[in-house]
Amino acid sequence: MLNAMNGKALNETISFILENIDSSRIVMDSVASIRDKLIDLTIEEQVISEQDFYKISSVLSTQSRSPLWENYFIKKHDCERVSKNEDRGDFKKNGRYYEYKSSGYNLDNSVNMLQIRPWQDCDYIIQSVSDDGATTFVLTHAEMMLEMKKLKASPAHGTRKALEDNKTIEYMMAVKRGSADWDRWINNYRKEDDIFDRETK
């Protein structure tokens, strides 16, 4: 992004940041102070809308907001958390296991999926979060393996030599919003109503 900016635009951006940095810190501190209440304020007390839940949480760091979005999804859909010892994703619903991935509010406008574990026997919930809310994709394990080939997933950690005999390699891949791959995902995997209706068909 910075490479594409000319000197004037860069100076204007720096000035804007410096002029608003105190306000930004206040907003971040305020959101952090109610972080643990945001889910109940949205689901139980209905003080804020789902759209506002995502907007408010967007100012948190990725490491802080991703687990928050996962916990929100699990509570909203009354899912059962899965023990890490089961090695079958994050939660289950109607007897099926799911791995949850979320991505949003990044500069490259992509849905980044990290730590994909192909050896786990589970399906996938992928959420792309923006100010409009969350776009939800549901993929079976087989569909996710196919997408890993199409999107050229790569190992998330380690060198090629270190990974040679490793059977539990974690992968990463991305779908850019507005791309042909994004359109394909919208057509093939998007769920708008009952996310778990596969189990009842």
C-alpha positions in Angstrom: 0.0 0.0 0.0 2.8 2.5 1.0 4.6 1.8 -2.3 1.6 3.0 -4.3 1.3 6.3 -2.3 2.9 9.4 -3.6 4.7 11.7 -1.1 1.8 14.1 -0.7 -0.7 11.3 0.1 1.8 9.7 2.5 2.3 13.0 4.4 -1.5 13.5 4.5 -1.9 10.0 5.9 0.7 10.4 8.6 -0.8 13.8 9.6 -4.3 12.2 9.8 -2.9 9.4 12.0 -1.1 11.8 14.3 -4.2 14.1 14.6 -6.5 11.2 15.4 -4.2 8.8 17.4 -5.6 9.8 20.8 -9.2 9.1 19.6 -8.1 5.8 18.2 -6.5 4.7 21.5 -9.7 5.7 23.3 -11.8 3.6 20.9 -9.5 0.6 21.2 -9.3 0.8 25.0 -13.1 1.1 25.1 -13.7 -1.9 23.0 -11.2 -3.9 24.9 -13.0 -3.0 28.2 -16.3 -4.5 27.0 -14.8 -7.3 24.8 -16.0 -10.1 27.1 -19.5 -8.6 27.2 -20.0 -8.2 23.5 -21.4 -11.6 22.8 -24.1 -11.4 25.6 -24.9 -7.8 24.6 -25.7 -9.1 21.1 -27.3 -12.4 21.7 -29.0 -12.3 25.1 -29.5 -8.6 25.8 -29.9 -7.5 22.2 -28.4 -4.1 23.0 -26.4 -4.2 19.8 -27.1 -5.7 16.4 -25.0 -8.4 14.9 -23.7 -5.9 12.3 -22.6 -3.6 15.1 -21.0 -6.5 17.0 -18.7 -7.1 14.0 -18.0 -3.3 13.5 -17.2 -2.8 17.2 -15.0 -5.9 17.4 -13.1 -4.9 14.2 -10.9 -2.6 16.1 -9.4 -5.4 18.1 -6.3 -7.2 17.0 -6.7 -10.3 14.8 -5.5 -12.5 17.7 -8.3 -11.0 19.9 -11.2 -10.8 17.5 -10.9 -14.2 15.7 -11.6 -16.2 18.9 -14.3 -13.7 19.8 -16.0 -14.3 16.4 -15.7 -18.0 16.9 -17.3 -17.9 20.4 -20.1 -15.7 19.0 -20.8 -18.2 16.2 -20.8 -21.1 18.6 -23.2 -19.4 21.1 -25.5 -18.0 18.4 -25.9 -21.5 16.8 -26.0 -23.4 20.0 -23.0 -25.6 19.1 -21.0 -27.8 21.4 -17.3 -27.0 21.9 -15.0 -29.9 21.1 -11.9 -30.8 23.2 -8.6 -30.3 21.5 -7.8 -33.9 22.4 -10.4 -35.1 19.9 -8.5 -33.5 17.1 -11.7 -33.0 15.1 -12.1 -29.2 14.7 -13.6 -26.6 17.0 -17.2 -27.6 17.7 -19.9 -30.0 16.7 -23.6 -29.6 15.8 -26.1 -32.4 15.2 -23.4 -35.0 15.4 -21.1 -33.4 12.8 -17.7 -31.8 13.6 -16.6 -28.5 12.2 -13.5 -26.4 12.1 -14.2 -22.6 12.2 -12.2 -20.0 10.3 -12.9 -16.3 10.1 -11.2 -13.4 8.3 -12.0 -9.7 7.9 -10.8 -6.1 8.0 -7.5 -6.7 6.2 -5.8 -4.4 3.7 -5.6 -7.0 0.9 -9.4 -7.5 1.0 -8.9 -11.3 1.3 -10.4 -14.2 3.3 -7.3 -15.6 4.8 -7.6 -19.2 6.1 -4.7 -20.3 8.4 -3.9 -23.6 10.1 -6.0 -25.8 7.9 -5.5 -29.4 9.2 -6.4 -31.9 6.4 -6.0 -34.9 8.7 -8.9 -33.8 10.9 -12.2 -35.6 10.2 -14.4 -32.5 10.1 -16.3 -30.1 7.9 -15.6 -26.3 7.7 -17.3 -23.1 8.5 -15.6 -20.1 6.9 -16.8 -16.6 7.7 -15.8 -13.4 5.8 -16.5 -10.5 8.1 -17.1 -6.9 7.0 -19.2 -3.9 8.1 -22.1 -5.5 6.3 -21.9 -8.5 8.7 -20.6 -12.1 8.1 -20.8 -14.0 4.9 -20.8 -17.7 5.9 -19.5 -20.6 3.8 -20.0 -24.2 4.7 -17.7 -26.8 3.1 -17.5 -30.6 3.6 -14.1 -32.0 4.3 -13.9 -33.3 0.6 -14.8 -29.8 -0.7 -12.1 -28.2 1.4 -9.5 -30.6 0.2 -10.5 -29.8 -3.4 -10.3 -26.0 -2.7 -6.9 -26.5 -1.2 -5.7 -27.8 -4.6 -7.6 -25.1 -6.6 -6.3 -22.3 -4.4 -2.8 -23.7 -4.1 -2.7 -24.0 -0.3 0.8 -23.8 1.1 2.3 -25.0 4.4 1.8 -22.5 7.1 4.9 -23.3 9.1 8.3 -24.9 8.6 10.8 -25.5 5.8 10.4 -27.9 2.9 13.0 -30.3 4.4 11.4 -30.2 7.9 8.0 -31.0 6.4 9.1 -33.9 4.2 8.0 -36.8 6.5 5.4 -34.8 8.5 1.9 -36.2 8.3 0.3 -33.3 10.1 1.2 -30.3 8.1 -1.0 -27.2 8.6 -1.8 -25.2 5.5 -2.9 -21.7 4.6 -4.8 -20.2 1.6 -6.8 -17.2 0.7 -9.8 -16.1 -1.4 -9.8 -12.5 -2.6 -13.1 -10.8 -2.3 -14.5 -9.9 -5.7 -12.4 -12.4 -7.6 -13.6 -15.3 -9.7 -12.8 -17.7 -6.8 -14.9 -15.5 -4.5 -17.8 -15.7 -7.0 -17.4 -19.5 -7.1 -17.5 -19.7 -3.4 -20.6 -17.5 -3.2 -22.4 -19.8 -5.7 -21.2 -23.1 -4.3 -20.8 -22.8 -0.5 -22.6 -19.7 0.8 -25.2 -20.2 3.5 -27.7 -17.5 4.4 -30.4 -19.1 6.3 -30.1 -22.4 8.2 -26.3 -23.0 8.2 -26.7 -26.5 9.4 -29.5 -27.7 7.1 -27.2 -30.3 5.5 -27.9 -32.6 8.4 -31.6 -32.5 8.0 -31.7 -33.2 4.2 
